[in-house]
Amino acid sequence: MDNAAIVSRGEKYVMRTYGRYPMALVRGEGARVWDADGKEYLDFVSGLAVNSLGHCHPRVVEAIREQVGRLIHCSNLYWIEPQVELARLLVENSALDKVFFCNSGAEANEAAIKLARKYAKEHRGPESYEIITMRRSFHGRTLATLTATGQEKFHHGFAPLPPGFRYVPFNDLSSLRAAVGPRTCAVMLEPVQGEGGVYAANKDYLQAVRALCDDEGLLLIFDEVQCGLGRTGYLFAYQYYEVEPDILTLAKALAGGVPIGAMLAKERAASAFAPGDHASTFGGNPLATAAGVAAFKALLQEGLVENARVLGQYFYQQLEGLVREFPQLIEVRGRGLLLGVEIDGPAGEVVAACQERGLLINSLHGHVLRFLPPLIVTREDIDRAVTILKEALHEVLGQGQK
Ligand SMILES: *Cc1c(COP(=O)(O)O)cnc(C)c1O
């Protein structure tokens, strides 16, 4: 089927929950993908931060091939060898002690919310259940995680929302301090906000949040579903901030493209869960975790975290050059290879003009261009992306010179 055939069938049979571009991607290799009409694109969306190793990384493909012929699924009534191995790798390379596996970012955050409530009931009292989250945050689409998400547009039409969440402005310590009360059980945030428009936390802010949580006996939950696993130029974003969370959630890039989620916790918090408190049929299944082991080893052994740091800086500088050139571009934001450019102009049209020229990027809220290249990206790929972006900006914004 070509693009048109897939689109027309999709419109007939698939539920309309996504605003989609009228094309289907059918093949990928490294930083490149091809649509059903055979057109090639440089992929700076990366499945929204999932394909950090690029498409079809050979070590992930090989691990899946091997595992799929051995054991695809096994219940968590029994121990699962690749699940144990992925947990070991995550624990030995992070500041957390125990891992619960699930299948998505929202599920990882649901698990974090449940663990925080259970812990607080035992350590702070039965009325402590409220989780403070940030404005412009994004934590998922299940009822609890969409309520945790501090953006009203995601809440519309879904009332009644579960109680137990309140929102404060990001990077604003005094608002957070004022919001803490006897009901508070945890603070949950993304060290670098992704979907909300690419906003990084300030270092002194996160350090002060940690101190506040310690003083008040609150758990600190970092949602690194998007910004974790090398994306910011650090294996975990918290490492740049030199702040250790009590609970850390991961998903997106964790298994090289296969669905997975993980909720990690320090021993003290993790011990609030007893057998039977939480579960997932597919969580930590042999196929996903075998892919996860291969993906995690590739991330560590192929220098990709370092690449994200070095090329993230290079890309940032190139984008700053464009901001100097085009008066409608306001600023560059983000860390590593999670970058955004605020634009006073039609971001969606810039995305479309890039796509036409063979570059996939994405936009947020109509005024932020977001760039999520794979961590295997090269300097040449970035140069090519910047050239295309510049042409697209000229087309959409005109010749504006500062
Ligand atoms: C994508 C994302 C989620 C939700 O992950 P799903 O796998 O779509 O459920 C949660 N938190 C953050 C920060 C994300 O970027």
The ligand as a Tripos MOL2 file, in Angstrom:
@<TRIPOS>MOLECULE
LIG
   15    15     1     0     0
SMALL
NO_CHARGES

@<TRIPOS>ATOM
      1 C1          5.6880   10.3700   26.9690 C.3       1 LIG1
      2 C2          5.7100   10.7270   28.4180 C.ar      1 LIG1
      3 C3          4.9040   10.0630   29.3450 C.ar      1 LIG1
      4 C4          3.8640    9.0470   28.9460 C.3       1 LIG1
      5 O1          4.4240    7.9060   28.3810 O.3       1 LIG1
      6 P1          3.4740    6.8610   27.6030 P.3       1 LIG1
      7 O2          4.4170    5.7470   27.2820 O.co2     1 LIG1
      8 O3          2.9230    7.5590   26.4180 O.co2     1 LIG1
      9 O4          2.4180    6.4700   28.5530 O.co2     1 LIG1
     10 C5          5.0410   10.3800   30.6800 C.ar      1 LIG1
     11 N1          5.9190   11.3130   31.0840 N.ar      1 LIG1
     12 C6          6.7020   11.9780   30.2190 C.ar      1 LIG1
     13 C7          7.6820   12.9930   30.7290 C.3       1 LIG1
     14 C8          6.6140   11.7260   28.8450 C.ar      1 LIG1
     15 O5          7.3590   12.4150   27.9880 O.3       1 LIG1
@<TRIPOS>BOND
     1     1     2 1
     2     2     3 ar
     3     2    14 ar
     4     3     4 1
     5     3    10 ar
     6     4     5 1
     7     5     6 1
     8     6     7 2
     9     6     8 1
    10     6     9 1
    11    10    11 ar
    12    11    12 ar
    13    12    13 1
    14    12    14 ar
    15    14    15 1
@<TRIPOS>SUBSTRUCTURE
     1 LIG1         1 GROUP 0 **** ****
